[in-house]
Amino acid sequence: MTEPSGSPVDLVVLGGGSGGYAAALRAAELGMTVVMIEKDKVGGTCLHRGCIPTKALLHSAETVEVIKESAQFGVNGTFESVDMGGVNKYKDKVVEGLFKGLTGLVKSRKIEVVQGHGRLVSPTAVEVEGRTIEARHVLLATGSVPRSIPGLEIDHARVINSDDALGMDTIPGSVVILGAGAIGCEFASVWRSFGAEVTIVEALPHLVPAEEESSSKLLERAFRKRGIKQELGARFEKVEHTDEGVRVHLEGGKTIDADLLLVAIGRGPVSKDLGYEQVGVEMQRGFVMVDAYCQTNIPTISAVGDLIPTLQLAHVGFGEGILVAERLAGLAVTPIDYDGVPRVTYSSPEVASVGLTRKAAEERGYEVVEATYDLAGNGKARILGTAGAVKVLASKDGPVIGVHMVGERVGELIAEAQLITNWEALPGEVAQLIHPHPTMSEAVGEAHLALAGKPLHSHA
Ligand SMILES: Cc1cc2nc3c(=O)[nH]c(=O)nc-3n(C[C@H](O)[C@H](O)[C@H](O)COP(=O)(O)OP(=O)(O)OC[C@H]3O[C@@H](n4cnc5c(N)ncnc54)[C@H](O)[C@@H]3O)c2cc1C
């Protein structure tokens, strides 16, 4: 028997990751009473096992590259070694600092955090640690965990997932990475900088296969130059444990020996045995199904983040969480335009995009025009020594519908491209805006100049 816990609160949130805590913060800001249930740490995957620790590792990796390449800039530095103890200390300090800040924020908004494993028990109640929390509304935000494929067992020693990879205190001599999405490419980038022999295996024909094909090709070229091996269009068959590590078998007979296999083929929703089906929440392949306002088939229950089949990104979780809180508070809300969400792979070089790929645009019936600006013509890119490009797609005689970039630091440029595509600017309108010189952002301006038919520093 569980204890009812008094009068219902306005909102109970199950899961304190990006989606859950964003909803909790916004709901509390709008005057709602909120209880958030978290079995591990508030902040979830992004803060503790995702975005933040990986970006800290990538920064350590970038530091290695800066030291190794310093002579190119006339600075004599000698690279000695990577101290994984030191790298982890730095990474953990960043995470810890943000965790402390977030905990303080949650407390300051008077959100009650209940530590424990929660379970949905009715359309308006969640049970946790022997207590039943009644609420006018329930938000499911239990997130996702790394997936594997049938027959491929993660032993957390030689065959690992991203959670294991983030906890490692040594650098592998060699590693095979299964899956060339953002997570796979980011670890490939880090480990290569740290000195490992890296091979990426991807069943689809390209790295970052969801991106514009030209971006994938630029990343493939850059990774090849960095010595990151790629088996593209190659299907994994099995992994065998050897005395030294693993032997990865691909269909067709090829084998690759390595110390480790990182399985980075995607993440699956956390929705099993949590009472969702019993209460009647509609689900498909483990995902909770929602309408454009993140409401499930049961009006009192909403769901956000990696648990629903939208883009698995922290900022999408934030956006969905805010949308739900505002809807429940009675504010007018607009459905999220998922095409307008920026996507970044923070490898070296970075890949960033917003809007449609050419293929998607053509499938939707657009007549597409495009211009590509090569970073070779950009002063700041030359100073930094980075290669890459900015590609802009527009509908013929119409607005910009997609921007696709590759190069160091382009992740910081995608916010401008986001405004351009989401506000449906015409290439000619963007061409009128003067970009600061010398910055990488000029490449965005130059691509639009070219598309508007008045290229400046390009041969288009
Ligand atoms: C290696 C890696 C790198 C990433 N990098 C980026 C990036 O750079 N940028 C980006 O935008 N996204 C990135 N992501 C994705 C991002 O982390 C997720 O999209 C985001 O965390 C999803 O948020 P969420 O709230 O849906 O779920 P989660 O963050 O997974 O949070 C769910 C929470 O619910 C809790 N929970 C689950 N079940 C229960 C239960 N029964 N009771 C109580 N609590 C429960 C969990 O403990 C967890 O804290 C990365 C992910 C990984 C793995």
The ligand as an SDF file (V2000), in Angstrom:
LIG
                    3D

 53 58  0  0  0  0  0  0  0  0999 V2000
   27.1560   10.8870  -25.6230 C   0  0  0  0  0  0  0  0  0  0  0  0
   26.0160   11.8240  -25.8790 C   0  0  0  0  0  0  0  0  0  0  0  0
   26.2550   13.0960  -26.3580 C   0  0  0  0  0  0  0  0  0  0  0  0
   25.1970   13.9680  -26.5760 C   0  0  0  0  0  0  0  0  0  0  0  0
   25.4850   15.2220  -27.0390 N   0  0  0  0  0  0  0  0  0  0  0  0
   24.4660   16.0890  -27.2610 C   0  0  0  0  0  0  0  0  0  0  0  0
   24.7420   17.4190  -27.6810 C   0  0  0  0  0  0  0  0  0  0  0  0
   25.8920   17.8130  -27.8350 O   0  0  0  0  0  0  0  0  0  0  0  0
   23.7000   18.2500  -27.8920 N   0  0  0  0  0  0  0  0  0  0  0  0
   22.4010   17.8440  -27.7240 C   0  0  0  0  0  0  0  0  0  0  0  0
   21.4900   18.6400  -27.9240 O   0  0  0  0  0  0  0  0  0  0  0  0
   22.1110   16.5820  -27.3140 N   0  0  0  0  0  0  0  0  0  0  0  0
   23.1140   15.7020  -27.0750 C   0  0  0  0  0  0  0  0  0  0  0  0
   22.8270   14.4460  -26.6230 N   0  0  0  0  0  0  0  0  0  0  0  0
   21.4030   14.0540  -26.4640 C   0  0  0  0  0  0  0  0  0  0  0  0
   20.8160   14.5800  -25.1520 C   0  0  0  0  0  0  0  0  0  0  0  0
   21.6280   14.1700  -24.0870 O   0  0  0  0  0  0  0  0  0  0  0  0
   19.4060   14.0620  -24.9870 C   0  0  0  0  0  0  0  0  0  0  0  0
   18.6430   14.3990  -26.1230 O   0  0  0  0  0  0  0  0  0  0  0  0
   18.7200   14.6520  -23.7690 C   0  0  0  0  0  0  0  0  0  0  0  0
   19.4380   14.3650  -22.6050 O   0  0  0  0  0  0  0  0  0  0  0  0
   17.2890   14.0950  -23.6410 C   0  0  0  0  0  0  0  0  0  0  0  0
   16.6740   14.6420  -22.5280 O   0  0  0  0  0  0  0  0  0  0  0  0
   15.4680   13.8860  -21.8100 P   0  0  0  0  0  0  0  0  0  0  0  0
   15.0310   14.7750  -20.6950 O   0  0  0  0  0  0  0  0  0  0  0  0
   14.4750   13.4400  -22.7790 O   0  0  0  0  0  0  0  0  0  0  0  0
   16.0920   12.5380  -21.2180 O   0  0  0  0  0  0  0  0  0  0  0  0
   17.2860   12.2690  -20.2340 P   0  0  0  0  0  0  0  0  0  0  0  0
   18.2830   13.3550  -20.2550 O   0  0  0  0  0  0  0  0  0  0  0  0
   17.7440   10.8780  -20.5390 O   0  0  0  0  0  0  0  0  0  0  0  0
   16.6130   12.3190  -18.7950 O   0  0  0  0  0  0  0  0  0  0  0  0
   15.7050   11.3740  -18.3390 C   0  0  0  0  0  0  0  0  0  0  0  0
   15.8240   11.3200  -16.8350 C   0  0  0  0  0  0  0  0  0  0  0  0
   14.7870   10.4960  -16.3250 O   0  0  0  0  0  0  0  0  0  0  0  0
   15.2800    9.7350  -15.2540 C   0  0  0  0  0  0  0  0  0  0  0  0
   14.4080    8.5580  -15.1200 N   0  0  0  0  0  0  0  0  0  0  0  0
   14.2070    7.5780  -16.0310 C   0  0  0  0  0  0  0  0  0  0  0  0
   13.3090    6.6940  -15.5540 N   0  0  0  0  0  0  0  0  0  0  0  0
   12.9400    7.1390  -14.3350 C   0  0  0  0  0  0  0  0  0  0  0  0
   12.0370    6.6620  -13.3560 C   0  0  0  0  0  0  0  0  0  0  0  0
   11.3140    5.5620  -13.5430 N   0  0  0  0  0  0  0  0  0  0  0  0
   11.9050    7.3570  -12.2080 N   0  0  0  0  0  0  0  0  0  0  0  0
   12.6340    8.4850  -11.9980 C   0  0  0  0  0  0  0  0  0  0  0  0
   13.4900    8.9790  -12.8870 N   0  0  0  0  0  0  0  0  0  0  0  0
   13.6320    8.3180  -14.0520 C   0  0  0  0  0  0  0  0  0  0  0  0
   16.7030    9.4050  -15.6610 C   0  0  0  0  0  0  0  0  0  0  0  0
   17.5070    9.0890  -14.5350 O   0  0  0  0  0  0  0  0  0  0  0  0
   17.1250   10.6970  -16.3400 C   0  0  0  0  0  0  0  0  0  0  0  0
   17.7670   11.5810  -15.4560 O   0  0  0  0  0  0  0  0  0  0  0  0
   23.8600   13.5560  -26.3470 C   0  0  0  0  0  0  0  0  0  0  0  0
   23.6100   12.2680  -25.8510 C   0  0  0  0  0  0  0  0  0  0  0  0
   24.6690   11.4180  -25.6180 C   0  0  0  0  0  0  0  0  0  0  0  0
   24.3810   10.0570  -25.0730 C   0  0  0  0  0  0  0  0  0  0  0  0
  1  2  1  0
  2  3  1  0
  2 52  2  0
  3  4  2  0
  4  5  1  0
  4 50  1  0
  5  6  2  0
  6  7  1  0
  6 13  1  0
  7  8  2  0
  7  9  1  0
  9 10  1  0
 10 11  2  0
 10 12  1  0
 12 13  2  0
 13 14  1  0
 14 15  1  0
 14 50  1  0
 15 16  1  0
 16 17  1  0
 16 18  1  0
 18 19  1  0
 18 20  1  0
 20 21  1  0
 20 22  1  0
 22 23  1  0
 23 24  1  0
 24 25  2  0
 24 26  1  0
 24 27  1  0
 27 28  1  0
 28 29  2  0
 28 30  1  0
 28 31  1  0
 31 32  1  0
 32 33  1  0
 33 34  1  0
 33 48  1  0
 34 35  1  0
 35 36  1  0
 35 46  1  0
 36 37  1  0
 36 45  1  0
 37 38  2  0
 38 39  1  0
 39 40  1  0
 39 45  2  0
 40 41  1  0
 40 42  2  0
 42 43  1  0
 43 44  2  0
 44 45  1  0
 46 47  1  0
 46 48  1  0
 48 49  1  0
 50 51  2  0
 51 52  1  0
 52 53  1  0
M  END
$$$$
